[in-house]
Amino acid sequence: MNSIPEYAKIVATLLGIAYPILFQVVSRLDEKYSSILIVDFFNKEKERMLYKYFLISSLIFFALWTFELKPISCVERFSYLIDNSAALLFITSTICLVISFFIFVDKIFVYYTPARFIKYLMKKHDRKDTSLNHFKALSEVFIVSIKRENHEITATLKRFFYDAFRQERDSSIGKPVQYPEAYYALVYRSMEEIARLKSPISHPLLPYTAGGVWLLGELKDSEISETTYRYLWINILLAVRYERDDFIIAHWKNAHQFFSFQLQRINAEYENGEIKNKESIEKRDREKKEFLEFHYALGGLLLYKNRYACISRLFRYTTSEPPSFYLLPERMNEIFQKYNEFHDRYEIKYAWISSKYGFPDLDGLQADGIVKKWICNYLALLFLRQYTIYPYLLTMAPLDFPVLPKLQGEKKLWIDNLIYFKKLISETLLNVDLLEKTHLNFLTKDWCEMNSKKYPLDFIDQLREKLQVAYSQGATATTLSEEKRQEFLINTKEIIERVLVSFEKINNKNVLPTDSNKRYISGQRLVQSKDAFSETPESDHLNYSTVLASFLSEVINEAISSSFLINRSKFYLLKPEDVFKAIDRLSINDDYIIIALGFPLEYYINMLKIEGLNEASYKNIKIVTLRRAGITRRSLFIVKNLDLPKILTLEIPLDVKEKYSLEKISDQFNLFANVLDLNLTTQEIRNENIENTTDEELRKSALLSINLDIEISWKKNVQLIEIVEYSEYRQNGLPNTLDDIISI
């Protein structure tokens, strides 16, 4: 075995270059792709591991040969092999080391050559793999390619991602398309990189990213999910932040096409005199309404940020002659209907609009009102735009009065809301910059006189007069139906009891100290048209007997859920795989309880296969699942059973019961309710509800009352631990590690 020294030189040489290669490759990969994920991929490659293992084994076998140990046993037939076993093993491992070195070097070339690397990742990509790590790695390469303006790589990956998004849509036929979060993150990060380029030339990726081709698709029916709408809005906010009007235009162009082709009207199909596809028609109408609502909010956002030139471009965009503007109204009806929905003093439909269509630099209690104000401003601008529409068909009537509502309550709502709408129009007419950039500065009294048009402010005055006449004619001394009053009481009992009972699972049965932290929730009242409660209403009133209870139910859920955040003593942000390991480290027992607020336990049970976890408990520790309220996160709260909050419904004062003729409607809780005819009640009650109306109008209304006083008590300095699931897409900070967990 005279050749052993030669093999030793090979091993020494490869050892000398091995770790420098490894360190350089890893560091340069990090510089090249700026991706921890790609570096992690490289570190887990089997070629790298084989090279490392053969290097270690060669060193071990060389050491054994050096010691020249005597064989433990000897078989004459295999004496040569046994006597030279150390040398043979060393030679074999060295040969394997050399082979693995060349294979390893080839793998390095794969990682360092973007064209080869993306083909390698594409081959590895499997959409059934929930982690989507190869998709994420391709996204990282894509982002770097945009940054370095490597158009060949971006073009290749653009086609791959187009197919990936399309496959997700194809697998979601008949239901809203919800992409994995990695897909949404790809679009957002791509837009951000394009925005940073500050290139005066339109980027070829704009239609796919900012335009929404990847998210919305092309020329094929696909239903937009709530999640996709949320991310579309986030993308719009990014465009506004970077002042990239071209992003907004790209979105508008694709949205225009999407509405034209994918949200086409479905024609009715009749069978035995009945519409057999009624459900499909109604579903399509809801989809169109939500899509247009999104773009009304977009218009409000652009007005809020003074992007007047961008609005002007949107107003002019069309793809047909004569022009069609699918995302803009043609008749006054749509404008006034949407305005009266957004400008709702009871805030029933858009109570939390800022959580859906958030505007930059807005938060707190005033955010919802400001968002709605700017959307209403945009609707006022759309009202003025009607004067620019040339009616090339006899059926077009852009300046006709809208069809007046039939119901008394709606008439009254329109009458009241028109005062503010007139104010918005007046402000818009005084905004010289806006009128010039949107080409509406021609709109003057003289121009209206010359062209026999009603001046915008006169139009509103005349419409209000028509509504007042119609309302007065329709107002009669209706009486309340006892059957409908009872329906209100029954529905209220069912809805409020349901939410209160859901919290009984965490209600502390013990007496808490008198100095506990306390929070209170009160009942609600609502003035509503008596027509809804009459024996023979003019029309059906949707949810008339449940709307107030449903709203109060949400208020209760929000208040009790948020009390957990207020009284929280410790907070941990953890990766999904660490959540229940952290609970183990807390060293808690069955004296504690785990409260899941909107936490996805099913994912941990079915996907992560957490041992000892089911929907009711984790390792004998009770779990209570509660519905997540709007402001709370997907959290687990851990607290002692003895430290749970106490939730009480307090007694209603006798004078309040008598004043509103309240009836107790629950045997389990102090819950009272009634419906009063404001024409027959006291002047004191009418005076309490006279805001923005008159005594005469109030006499045509009913007062819905739900009286409930809830006290939520928490011990002071309670040990309440919150664990929040970390997500790299929600950007909720750096996650804690298990070393941060302090045992209780």
ABEGO torsion letter per residue (X at the ends): XAAAAAAAAAAAAAAAAAAAAAAAAAAAAAAAAGBAAAAAAAAABAAAAAAAAAAAAAAAAAAAAAAGBBBABBBAAAAAAAAAAAAAAAAAAAAAAAAAAAAAAAAAAAAABAAAAAAAAAAABBAABAAGAAAAAAAAAAAAAAAAGBAAAAAAAAAAAAAAAAAAAAAABGBBBBBBAAAAAAAAAAAAAAAAAGBABBBAAAAABAAGAAAAEBGBBBBBBAAAAAAAAAAAAAAAAAGBAAAAAAAAAAAAAAAAAAABBBBBBBBGGBBAAAAAAAAAAAAAAAAAAAAAAAAAAAAAAGBAAAAAAAAABBABOBBBBAABBABAAAAAAAAAAABBAAGAABAAAAAABBBBGBBEAAAAAAAAAAAAAAAAAAAAAAAABBBABAABBAABBBBBBABAAAAAAAAAAAAAAAAAAAAAAABAAAAAAAGAAABBAAAAAAAGBBBAAAAAAAAAAAAAAAAAAABBBBBBBAAAAAAAAAAAAAAAAAAAAAAAAABBABBBBAABBBBBBBBBBBBBBAAAABABBABBBBGAAAAAAAAAAAAAAAAAAAAAAAABABBBBBBAAAAAAAAAAAGBBAABBBBBBGBBAAAAAAAAGBBGBBAABBGGBBBBBBBBBAABBBBBBBBBAAABBBBBBBBBBAAAAAAAGBBBABAABBBBBBBBBAAABBAAAAAAAABGBBAAAAAABBBBBBBBBBBBBBBBGBBBBBBBBBBAAAGAEBBBBAAABBBX
